[in-house]
């Protein structure tokens, strides 16, 4: 071997070694940084002891089957459509393929009613045959109830459960009415990961499409039992969720509004000393969301939503129609401006005895909580930290947070408003939760250590919102 060849080989080896060492040092520095962020979030979470109080949650229940979306799509022999298209409900495999592509390409969460019962059963049979599928207790209220019970609260749950579903609840959850032995409703959670490909479509982030053919939860069947037991339970917080089950459901004329008016009557009777929180979800029917705004949101002290549901509400409040999809990774400034808009419009429009005093927006990258300074909501900084940590814990399916299974996608600094890019907050590793006062409210923003080893995304918002509420009571 010539000297020049040897020298060339040594140079190549040196370059490879230098690149390896540089990459290792960069990874070590990144892991150190995330370790500091994790320590700061844990300190903020532990700063406040868990309260011992009572909460009541409604409505609905189901059994969720979690399954890989592309495995089900392949099992149904669905080909990627030429043109994605949105449908309010699903009646055929062709509609399902177009709908799946519509949300998959945006990485947007969605929940849709399948009006074709035989099609739904086919999807369910295929889902249940796929290796790795999981069954869990489902429904917004039951999932939130279990999270709040896990955090040590006494919980009243407004739901009608089968004995099987009731056995999945924590011991400190009391269910209104009686459990039944009737067949339980099933929701199919089609989950996909960041970067997954279906033909020419690539998902920009991990998310899910939820399909159901639910014929009981849209009627809020446990409402009357829930209202009766609230009188003696006397909670410090009432949480309302699951109203998306009404979206595009084939009610008879006037049935939907009748049930919402009964819910409005329940909320109007809640003691002024008891807070009311409404948890948003995916809606496509503008008329329904308008009805919910009038009957539920205007009777609520607090709202919780994700980065897709926030623009939905903004669209309703500004031009009377909703937005089906939105940015997967919205900038902090954009979300904060939208939160201010919702807060100000709802504070002015509320004509009930309650005014909106709390907004919690949970995104993949960060948590943002706005609270009125004169309200009785407590510990906003710690609540934002706890919500952030719970996001990782739920998605990774572990109470232990491993920085090697995490990433930060929040910017090192962020503007507080789109209108002023110079007014920036610097992200500090050792004090990762940023809080400041504006007008009559305080805002806190906490980064999320995004889980890179995704176990589940469905139920994330319910767990995150619950965790944030717990420390603010």
Rosetta blueprint (number, residue, H / E / L):
1 X L
2 X L
3 X H
4 X H
5 X H
6 X H
7 X H
8 X H
9 X H
10 X H
11 X H
12 X H
13 X H
14 X H
15 X H
16 X H
17 X H
18 X H
19 X H
20 X H
21 X H
22 X H
23 X H
24 X H
25 X H
26 X H
27 X H
28 X H
29 X H
30 X H
31 X H
32 X H
33 X H
34 X H
35 X H
36 X H
37 X H
38 X H
39 X H
40 X H
41 X H
42 X H
43 X H
44 X H
45 X H
46 X H
47 X L
48 X L
49 X L
50 X L
51 X L
52 X L
53 X L
54 X E
55 X E
56 X E
57 X E
58 X E
59 X L
60 X L
61 X L
62 X E
63 X E
64 X E
65 X E
66 X E
67 X E
68 X E
69 X H
70 X H
71 X H
72 X H
73 X H
74 X H
75 X H
76 X L
77 X L
78 X L
79 X L
80 X L
81 X L
82 X L
83 X L
84 X L
85 X L
86 X L
87 X L
88 X L
89 X E
90 X E
91 X L
92 X L
93 X H
94 X H
95 X H
96 X H
97 X H
98 X H
99 X H
100 X H
101 X H
102 X H
103 X H
104 X H
105 X L
106 X L
107 X L
108 X L
109 X L
110 X E
111 X E
112 X E
113 X E
114 X E
115 X L
116 X L
117 X H
118 X H
119 X H
120 X H
121 X H
122 X H
123 X H
124 X H
125 X H
126 X H
127 X H
128 X H
129 X H
130 X L
131 X L
132 X L
133 X L
134 X E
135 X E
136 X E
137 X E
138 X E
139 X L
140 X H
141 X H
142 X H
143 X H
144 X H
145 X H
146 X H
147 X H
148 X H
149 X H
150 X H
151 X L
152 X L
153 X L
154 X E
155 X E
156 X E
157 X E
158 X E
159 X L
160 X L
161 X L
162 X E
163 X H
164 X H
165 X H
166 X H
167 X L
168 X L
169 X L
170 X L
171 X L
172 X L
173 X E
174 X E
175 X E
176 X L
177 X L
178 X L
179 X L
180 X E
181 X L
182 X L
183 X L
184 X L
185 X L
186 X E
187 X E
188 X E
189 X E
190 X E
191 X E
192 X E
193 X L
194 X L
195 X L
196 X L
197 X E
198 X E
199 X L
200 X L
201 X E
202 X E
203 X L
204 X L
205 X L
206 X L
207 X E
208 X E
209 X E
210 X E
211 X E
212 X E
213 X L
214 X L
215 X L
216 X L
217 X H
218 X H
219 X H
220 X L
221 X L
222 X L
223 X H
224 X H
225 X H
226 X H
227 X H
228 X H
229 X H
230 X H
231 X H
232 X H
233 X H
234 X L
235 X L
236 X L
237 X E
238 X E
239 X E
240 X E
241 X L
242 X L
243 X H
244 X H
245 X H
246 X H
247 X L
248 X L
249 X L
250 X L
251 X L
252 X L
253 X L
254 X L
255 X H
256 X H
257 X H
258 X H
259 X H
260 X H
261 X H
262 X H
263 X H
264 X H
265 X H
266 X H
267 X H
268 X H
269 X L
270 X L
271 X L
272 X L
273 X L
274 X L
275 X E
276 X E
277 X E
278 X E
279 X E
280 X L
281 X L
282 X L
283 X L
284 X L
285 X L
286 X H
287 X H
288 X H
289 X H
290 X H
291 X H
292 X H
293 X H
294 X H
295 X H
296 X L
297 X H
298 X H
299 X H
300 X L
301 X L
302 X E
303 X E
304 X E
305 X E
306 X E
307 X H
308 X H
309 X H
310 X H
311 X H
312 X H
313 X H
314 X H
315 X H
316 X H
317 X H
318 X H
319 X H
320 X L
321 X L
322 X L
323 X L
324 X L
325 X L
326 X L
327 X L
328 X L
329 X L
330 X L
331 X L
332 X H
333 X H
334 X H
335 X H
336 X H
337 X H
338 X H
339 X H
340 X H
341 X H
342 X H
343 X H
344 X H
345 X H
346 X H
347 X H
348 X H
349 X H
350 X L
351 X L
352 X L
353 X L
354 X L
355 X L
356 X L
357 X L
358 X E
359 X E
360 X E
361 X E
362 X E
363 X L
364 X L
365 X L
366 X E
367 X E
368 X E
369 X E
370 X E
371 X E
372 X E
373 X L
374 X L
375 X L
376 X L
377 X L
378 X L
379 X L
380 X H
381 X H
382 X H
383 X H
384 X H
385 X H
386 X H
387 X H
388 X H
389 X H
390 X H
391 X H
392 X H
393 X H
394 X H
395 X H
396 X H
397 X L
398 X L
399 X L
400 X L
401 X L
402 X L
403 X H
404 X H
405 X H
406 X E
407 X E
408 X L
409 X L
410 X L
411 X L
412 X L
413 X E
414 X E
415 X E
416 X E
417 X E
418 X L
419 X L
420 X E
421 X E
422 X E
423 X E
424 X E
425 X E
426 X E
427 X L
428 X L
429 X L
430 X L
431 X L
432 X L
433 X L
434 X E
435 X E
436 X E
437 X E
438 X E
439 X L
440 X L
441 X E
442 X E
443 X E
444 X E
445 X E
446 X E
447 X E
448 X L
449 X L
450 X E
451 X E
452 X L
453 X L
454 X L
455 X L
456 X L
457 X L
458 X L
459 X L
460 X H
461 X H
462 X H
463 X H
464 X H
465 X H
466 X H
467 X H
468 X H
469 X H
470 X H
471 X L
472 X L
473 X L
